Amino acid sequence: MATKLITAESVTEGHPDKLADRISDAVLDGVMEQDNQGRVACETFVMQGLVLVGGEVSTTAQFHPELIARRAIEEVGYTHADYGLSHENCAVATLLRKQSPDIAQAVRRAGEARAGSQELHDELGAGDQGIMFGYATSETPEYMPLPIVMAHKLAKQLAQVRKDGSLPYLRPDGKSQVTVEYEEERPVRVHAVLLAAQHSPEVAMDELRHDLQTLVVEPVLDGWLDENTEILINTSGRFVVGGPASDTGMTGRKIIADTYGGYGSHGGGAFSGKDPTKVDRSGSYMARHAAVNVVAAGLAKECAVQVAYAIGRAHPLAVNVDLFGTGSAPNALVKKAIAQTFDFRPGAIIERLQLQQPLYTPFSCYGHFGRVDLAPPWESREQASQLERSLAALTKTTVE
């Protein structure tokens, strides 16, 4: 019987890169709260005692990046100077400027266009060139690969037992990693699980490992562990110095954890800190939306959608679909059904997925996809029946 091992990792919101993502998305939400037409490309750099917020913002909103950054740092849990970063005492530098006029004129919107009109959708061009991917699989209820689902749940639980006081010695930084064994493309068990948790200096390693196994690993992976599963917790030993005190963090450095854990493909563009005219974000969300509905409609067990854009152009250069041999109909017909059901122009995506609102900060950690806890519009499966109808009509036409 053919077996394989698939691994995915996640990190907690206190990881330096994820803290940077959170600040960038919090700045975006701060703009969207007042000006849903605002253009934001916000990058954050964090290190011991210092946060740098930079990038391009064009908006009528009156917002305060320093206060937004400090609030995000506090929410994550960096509230004491001995953590290496404190929301009260760290330095916050702000280096924001207006969006390039060359990009602004390419990403233009007709001022008199009526919302939802063809004119409006054609007038909003893509904010950059690039390729975006969406992926879905019937492997889990979230339509996500099992390894990344497990990795996110472990990281989230690690943060939860810190925040609710169950394990008060934990600090904000942490990582998870899960290796799942597959037989004939079906997940059967967890082969190995890793946790790395930042902690206060007084806790003993044996205590920490016992606590994390019983309060994090076993509850999250119940039913998937067996006597041969390797459970590795803080394999390097002490992890007292962590977060920005040990490593710099930057926006956009966890793009695989943000998406599918290495399954499918990734176009390379990060999400956090970018308003929805940036197709790195909105195009990826729409590609996921299409893939989810293909699987929900039963047209395939696995689906990847690729979209390519040119800056300033509304219509994508290309849309491609791969069903990995699991489709109920040929790829070409499913691709046509997708084209009839989903509009990949940036203006249409923004309207369909309701992206001009302050909804982004919660997605800065634990993934942008499969988030049943947040129920974002791009996870909606409401288009599944329309896809089925479109495919049935196309199949009938082909036969005739």
CORMO-V561684 format. One record per pair of residues at least 12 apart in sequence whose C-alpha atoms are under 7 Angstrom apart, sorted by the first residue. I is the first residue (numbers start at 1). J is the second residue. If there is no record, write none. Layout:
I_J, I_J
//
This chain:
1_183, 1_184, 2_183, 2_184, 3_181, 3_182, 3_183, 3_184, 4_181, 4_182, 4_183, 5_179, 5_180, 5_181, 5_182, 6_147, 6_179, 6_180, 6_181, 7_147, 7_178, 7_179, 7_180, 8_147, 8_148, 8_151, 8_177, 8_178, 8_179, 8_261, 8_262, 9_148, 9_151, 9_176, 9_177, 9_178, 9_257, 9_261, 10_151, 10_152, 10_155, 10_175, 10_176, 10_177, 10_257, 11_155, 11_174, 11_175, 11_176, 12_155, 12_156, 12_159, 12_173, 12_174, 12_175, 13_76, 13_365, 14_76, 14_172, 14_173, 14_174, 14_243, 15_173, 15_174, 15_243, 16_46, 16_243, 16_244, 16_247, 16_248, 16_249, 17_249, 17_250, 17_251, 17_253, 18_364, 18_365, 20_44, 20_45, 20_46, 20_249, 20_250, 20_251, 21_251, 21_252, 21_272, 21_364, 22_72, 22_361, 22_364, 23_44, 23_69, 23_72, 24_42, 24_43, 24_44, 24_272, 24_273, 25_272, 25_273, 25_360, 25_361, 25_364, 26_68, 26_361, 27_65, 27_68, 28_40, 28_273, 28_274, 28_275, 29_358, 29_359, 29_360, 29_361, 30_63, 31_61, 31_63, 32_356, 32_357, 32_358, 33_357, 33_358, 34_61, 35_59, 35_60, 35_61, 36_356, 36_357, 38_58, 38_59, 39_57, 39_58, 39_59, 39_275, 40_56, 40_57, 40_58, 40_273, 40_274, 40_275, 41_55, 41_56, 41_57, 41_273, 41_274, 41_275, 42_54, 42_55, 42_56, 42_273, 42_274, 43_55, 43_251, 43_273, 44_250, 44_251, 45_249, 45_250, 45_251, 46_244, 46_248, 46_249, 46_250, 47_244, 47_245, 47_247, 47_248, 47_249, 48_84, 48_85, 48_244, 48_245, 49_84, 49_85, 49_90, 49_91, 50_90, 50_91, 50_92, 51_91, 51_92, 51_93, 52_92, 52_93, 52_94, 53_93, 53_94, 53_95, 54_94, 54_95, 54_96, 55_95, 55_96, 55_97, 56_96, 56_97, 56_98, 56_99, 57_96, 57_97, 57_98, 57_99, 58_98, 58_99, 65_94, 66_92, 70_87, 73_87, 74_87, 76_172, 77_172, 78_172, 84_244, 84_245, 85_244, 85_245, 103_127, 106_125, 106_311, 106_312, 107_124, 107_125, 107_126, 107_127, 107_312, 108_123, 108_124, 108_125, 109_123, 109_124, 110_123, 120_347, 121_345, 121_347, 121_348, 122_314, 124_314, 124_346, 124_347, 125_311, 125_312, 125_313, 125_314, 125_346, 126_277, 126_278, 126_279, 126_309, 126_310, 126_311, 126_312, 126_313, 126_314, 126_346, 127_277, 127_278, 127_279, 127_311, 127_312, 128_278, 128_279, 128_310, 128_311, 129_309, 129_310, 129_311, 130_308, 130_309, 130_310, 131_267, 131_306, 131_307, 131_308, 131_309, 132_266, 132_267, 132_280, 132_283, 132_284, 132_306, 132_307, 132_308, 133_265, 133_266, 133_267, 133_284, 133_287, 133_304, 133_305, 133_306, 133_307, 134_284, 134_287, 134_288, 134_291, 134_304, 134_305, 134_306, 135_264, 135_288, 135_291, 135_303, 135_304, 135_305, 136_288, 136_291, 136_292, 136_295, 136_302, 136_303, 136_304, 137_295, 137_301, 137_302, 137_303, 138_295, 138_301, 138_302, 142_370, 142_372, 143_292, 143_370, 144_260, 144_370, 145_260, 147_178, 147_179, 147_180, 148_260, 148_261, 150_178, 151_176, 151_177, 151_178, 152_366, 153_220, 154_176, 154_216, 154_217, 154_220, 155_175, 155_176, 156_366, 157_216, 158_216, 169_199, 169_200, 169_203, 170_197, 170_198, 170_199, 170_200, 171_198, 171_199, 171_200, 172_198, 173_197, 173_198, 173_242, 173_243, 174_196, 174_197, 174_198, 175_195, 175_196, 175_197, 176_194, 176_195, 176_196, 177_193, 177_194, 177_195, 178_192, 178_193, 178_194, 179_191, 179_192, 179_193, 189_224, 189_225, 190_224, 190_225, 190_229, 191_229, 191_230, 192_229, 192_230, 192_231, 193_230, 193_231, 193_232, 194_231, 194_232, 194_233, 195_232, 195_233, 195_234, 196_233, 196_234, 197_234, 197_239, 198_239, 198_240, 198_242, 199_239, 199_240, 200_240, 201_240, 209_233, 251_272, 252_270, 252_271, 252_272, 255_270, 257_367, 258_366, 258_367, 258_368, 259_367, 259_368, 259_369, 264_304, 272_364, 276_350, 276_355, 277_346, 279_346, 282_349, 285_378, 286_349, 286_378, 287_305, 287_306, 288_378, 289_378, 289_379, 290_338, 290_342, 291_303, 291_304, 291_305, 292_379, 292_381, 293_381, 293_383, 293_384, 294_384, 296_381, 296_384, 297_384, 297_385, 297_387, 297_388, 299_327, 299_328, 300_323, 300_326, 300_327, 300_328, 301_326, 301_327, 302_323, 302_324, 302_326, 303_322, 303_323, 303_324, 304_321, 304_322, 304_323, 305_320, 305_321, 305_322, 306_319, 306_320, 306_321, 307_319, 307_320, 314_345, 314_346, 315_344, 315_345, 316_344, 316_345, 320_335, 321_335, 333_391, 333_394, 334_391, 337_387, 337_390, 337_391, 338_387, 341_386, 341_387, 353_377, 353_378
//
